[in-house]
Amino acid sequence: MPLPTAEETIGYLDSLSNWGRWGDDDRLGTLNLITPEKRKHAASLIESGEIVSLSRDIDPANADPLHSGLSSTKRFMQIGEASHYLGNSVRFDGVTEFVGIEAHGSNTHLDGLAHYSWDGKNYNGFDVAENTTSIAGATKLSVHQASDGIVTRGVLLDIAGLHNVPWLDAGYAVTPADLLAAEKKQGVIVSEGDALIVHTGHVARVIAEGPVFSKDNPLLQLQAGLSAECLPFLHERDICVIGSDCIQDVQPSGFTTMDLIRPIHTVGLVALGLWLIDNMELTELAEKCANLNRWEFFFTMLPWRMVGVTSSATNPVALF
């Protein structure tokens, strides 16, 4: 199918909406799709007990390796904690630190439902002006809503592997045809309540070759990612979360209006209530799945139990 028009994509905010589906005060969005039965089934997928981290290192010495322009990580160490307060009268000592992280940007992070809005409304119609302030933070749709953890069946669709390359070209738009072809090749079906993980190779490409910027807009980094065409697929499959080794959205998005610079974020977060995991590390996972010829696994992730924030740096893992 061709890229939907701007009008059609904006129309997805209504036609693909989950507002009211789980009640007028719902704050979980698609996390409602993870049932106890779904978690039990996911646990049954653990066979060898092998584990793969799907997160990238957070390194204050290299805070923005993907050149997002958004990342800042600070670490201040206090050496000699005990002697600082007690002098040299004690034989033990300790080290503490202050850590400050800008969760969005190059870090592997979970986007909560307060992250994006449309016409002043977040998911489920919550008013941004009433529910998000600089002092109180995001009072109704914070990442804190997911503090019980995201535990479910994970499915990897390896789009780079589908095309027999280590990474897709910068600016490659993943389409529903790619997703369906990956399902067919891998012999796996994405189902309700799954964590859909999409491997593009973007992170590996940037680390190996550096970023590629648009000739027309030197501030726009070209990135492989999902096209707006994929939004109906994400809605129809009723996934609970989507994660990728990119920012989800192909860049450029294909639209001239700045309103749709990131339609997966905008429609996904606002209309579907779909949680997003950006900038994952998926090279090892793709290799593991290919070696085992097994593309489903036990997926678990515990975001910060922090009140009022729109994002959380996180370390999702896959168990086999």
C-alpha positions in Angstrom: 0.0 0.0 0.0 1.2 3.5 -0.7 2.1 6.0 2.0 -1.2 7.5 3.3 -1.8 11.1 2.7 -1.4 13.6 5.5 -5.2 13.8 5.8 -5.5 10.0 6.0 -2.8 9.8 8.6 -4.4 12.5 10.7 -7.6 10.6 10.3 -5.9 7.6 12.0 -6.2 9.6 15.3 -9.9 8.9 15.1 -10.2 5.6 13.1 -7.5 3.8 15.1 -8.4 5.4 18.5 -8.5 3.3 21.6 -10.0 6.2 23.6 -12.6 4.8 26.0 -11.9 1.2 25.1 -10.8 0.4 28.7 -12.9 3.1 30.4 -12.9 6.9 30.4 -10.2 7.1 33.1 -7.9 4.5 31.7 -4.2 5.3 31.9 -2.6 2.1 30.8 -3.5 2.1 27.1 -2.3 -1.0 25.3 -0.7 -2.4 28.5 -4.3 -3.5 29.3 -3.8 -6.2 26.6 -1.3 -8.1 28.8 -3.4 -10.5 30.8 -2.3 -12.9 33.5 -2.8 -15.7 30.9 -0.5 -13.8 28.5 2.2 -13.6 31.2 1.9 -17.3 32.0 2.2 -18.2 28.3 5.3 -15.9 28.0 6.8 -17.7 31.0 6.3 -21.0 29.3 8.6 -19.9 26.5 11.7 -20.0 28.9 13.6 -23.2 28.0 17.4 -22.8 28.3 17.3 -19.8 30.7 19.7 -17.8 28.4 19.2 -14.1 28.6 19.9 -11.2 26.2 19.9 -7.5 27.2 18.1 -5.3 24.7 19.5 -2.0 26.1 22.5 0.1 25.2 25.1 1.2 27.8 24.5 4.6 29.4 28.0 6.2 29.4 28.5 9.7 30.8 31.8 9.8 28.8 29.8 9.3 25.6 26.3 10.6 26.4 25.0 10.9 22.8 26.6 8.2 20.6 23.6 8.3 18.2 23.9 12.0 17.7 20.3 12.7 18.7 21.1 16.1 20.1 18.9 15.3 23.1 21.0 13.2 25.4 22.8 14.5 28.5 24.1 12.2 31.2 26.0 13.5 34.3 27.7 11.6 37.0 29.3 13.3 40.1 31.2 11.0 42.4 31.8 11.6 46.1 34.9 9.7 47.0 35.4 8.9 50.7 31.8 9.2 51.9 32.4 8.1 55.4 35.7 10.0 56.0 34.0 13.1 54.6 31.6 13.1 57.5 33.5 11.1 60.2 37.1 12.0 59.5 39.8 9.4 59.7 38.4 7.9 62.9 36.8 5.0 60.9 38.5 2.3 58.9 35.6 1.7 56.4 34.7 4.1 53.7 32.4 4.4 50.7 31.7 6.1 47.5 28.4 7.7 46.4 27.3 9.6 43.4 24.7 11.8 41.8 23.4 10.7 38.4 21.4 12.9 36.1 19.9 11.5 32.9 18.0 13.0 30.1 15.9 9.9 29.4 14.9 10.7 25.9 17.5 10.8 23.1 20.2 8.2 22.5 19.5 6.1 25.7 17.3 3.0 25.4 14.1 4.4 26.8 10.4 3.8 27.3 8.1 6.5 26.1 5.0 7.0 28.3 1.6 8.2 27.1 2.2 11.7 28.3 5.1 12.2 25.9 3.0 13.3 22.9 -0.2 15.1 22.4 -2.5 16.3 19.6 -4.5 19.5 19.8 -3.9 19.7 23.5 -5.0 16.2 24.3 -3.1 13.1 25.4 -4.3 9.5 25.1 -7.9 9.0 26.2 -8.7 12.7 26.0 -6.7 13.8 29.0 -6.1 17.6 28.8 -2.4 18.4 28.6 -2.8 21.8 30.3 -4.6 20.3 33.2 -2.5 17.2 33.7 1.0 18.1 32.8 2.9 20.9 34.5 6.5 21.8 35.0 6.2 21.4 38.8 3.8 18.4 39.2 4.9 16.7 36.0 2.6 14.3 34.2 0.0 13.6 36.8 -2.2 11.1 34.9 -0.1 9.4 32.2 3.3 9.2 33.7 5.7 6.3 33.0 4.9 5.4 36.7 1.7 3.8 35.3 3.9 1.0 34.1 5.7 0.5 37.4 4.4 -3.1 37.8 6.6 -3.9 34.8 5.9 -5.0 31.3 6.0 -8.8 31.2 4.8 -10.6 28.0 5.6 -12.6 24.9 8.2 -10.8 22.8 8.4 -11.3 19.0 11.4 -10.1 16.9 10.7 -9.1 13.3 14.2 -8.9 11.7 13.7 -6.5 8.8 17.4 -6.1 8.2 17.7 -9.9 8.1 14.8 -10.1 5.8 16.8 -8.1 3.3 20.1 -10.0 4.1 21.9 -6.9 5.3 23.4 -6.0 8.7 21.4 -2.7 8.6 18.9 -1.0 6.5 19.9 2.1 4.6 19.5 5.4 6.3 16.0 6.6 5.6 14.6 3.2 4.7 10.9 3.1 5.4 9.7 -0.2 6.9 6.2 -1.0 5.4 3.5 -3.5 6.4 4.7 -5.6 3.5 8.1 -5.9 5.3 6.4 -6.9 8.5 4.3 -9.5 6.8 7.2 -10.9 4.8 9.3 -11.2 8.0 6.5 -13.0 9.7 6.3 -15.5 6.8 10.0 -16.0 6.5 10.5 -16.5 10.3 7.3 -18.6 10.8 6.0 -16.4 13.6 2.8 -14.3 14.0 2.5 -11.2 16.1 -0.5 -11.5 18.3 -2.6 -9.6 20.9 -0.6 -8.4 23.9 2.8 -9.0 22.4 5.9 -6.8 22.6 6.8 -6.3 19.0 10.5 -5.7 18.5 11.7 -4.5 15.1 15.3 -4.9 14.0 16.5 -2.3 11.5 20.2 -2.2 12.3 20.1 1.6 12.7 22.0 1.7 16.0 24.7 -0.6 14.6 25.0 1.5 11.4 25.4 4.8 13.3 28.0 3.3 15.6 29.9 1.8 12.7 29.6 4.6 10.1 28.4 7.7 11.8 25.1 9.6 11.3 23.8 10.6 7.9 22.1 14.0 7.7 19.6 15.3 5.1 21.1 17.5 2.4 17.9 19.6 2.5 17.8 19.9 6.3 21.2 19.5 8.0 19.5 19.1 11.4 17.5 16.0 10.2 19.3 12.7 10.7 18.2 10.1 8.2 17.1 7.0 10.0 15.5 3.7 9.0 12.2 3.2 10.8 8.5 2.4 10.4 6.4 4.2 7.8 3.0 5.6 8.7 1.6 2.8 6.6 2.3 0.5 9.5 -0.1 2.2 11.9 -3.2 0.1 10.9 -1.0 -3.1 11.3 0.0 -2.1 14.8 -3.7 -1.4 15.7 -5.0 -4.6 14.2 -2.5 -6.8 15.9 -3.2 -5.2 19.3 0.4 -5.2 20.4 1.1 -3.8 23.9 4.4 -2.2 23.1 6.6 -1.6 20.1 10.4 -1.4 20.4 13.2 -0.9 17.9 16.8 0.0 17.5 15.7 3.4 16.1 13.2 6.0 17.1 10.3 4.0 15.5 9.6 6.6 12.9 11.5 6.6 9.6 13.2 9.9 9.1 12.2 11.8 7.0 8.7 10.6 7.6 7.6 11.3 4.0 5.3 14.2 5.0 6.0 17.9 4.4 3.9 19.1 7.4 5.8 19.3 10.7 2.7 18.0 12.4 3.6 14.5 11.0 7.3 14.5 11.5 6.8 11.4 13.7 3.5 9.8 13.0 4.2 6.6 14.8 4.9 8.5 17.9 1.9 10.9 17.4 -0.8 8.4 16.4 0.7 5.5 18.5 0.9 7.3 21.8 -2.1 9.6 21.5 -4.7 7.5 19.6 -3.7 3.9 20.3 -2.2 4.4 23.8 0.7 2.4 22.5 3.9 2.4 24.5 7.2 2.8 22.6 10.8 1.7 23.4 13.3 3.7 21.4 17.0 3.0 20.6 17.2 -0.6 21.7 20.3 -2.7 21.1 19.1 -5.6 19.0 22.2 -7.0 17.2 22.8 -9.8 19.7 19.0 -10.6 19.9 18.8 -10.9 16.1 21.8 -13.2 16.0 20.4 -15.3 18.9 17.0 -15.7 17.2 18.6 -16.5 13.8 20.9 -19.2 15.4 18.0 -20.8 17.2 15.5 -20.2 14.4 13.3 -19.0 17.2 11.7 -15.6 17.1 9.6 -15.5 20.2 10.8 -15.2 23.8 9.9 -14.1 27.3 10.1 -10.3 27.4 10.4 -8.3 30.6 11.1 -4.7 31.3 10.9 -2.6 34.6 10.8 1.1 34.0 11.6 3.6 36.7 9.0 3.8 39.5 9.3 7.6 39.2 6.2 9.8 39.5 5.4 12.4 36.9 7.9 11.6 34.1 7.2 11.0 30.4 10.1 8.6 29.9 12.3 6.1 31.6 15.7 4.9 30.7 15.3 1.1 30.8 17.0 -2.3 30.3 14.5 -4.7 28.7 15.6 -8.3 28.4 14.7 -11.4 26.4 14.8 -14.9 28.0 15.0 -18.1 26.0 
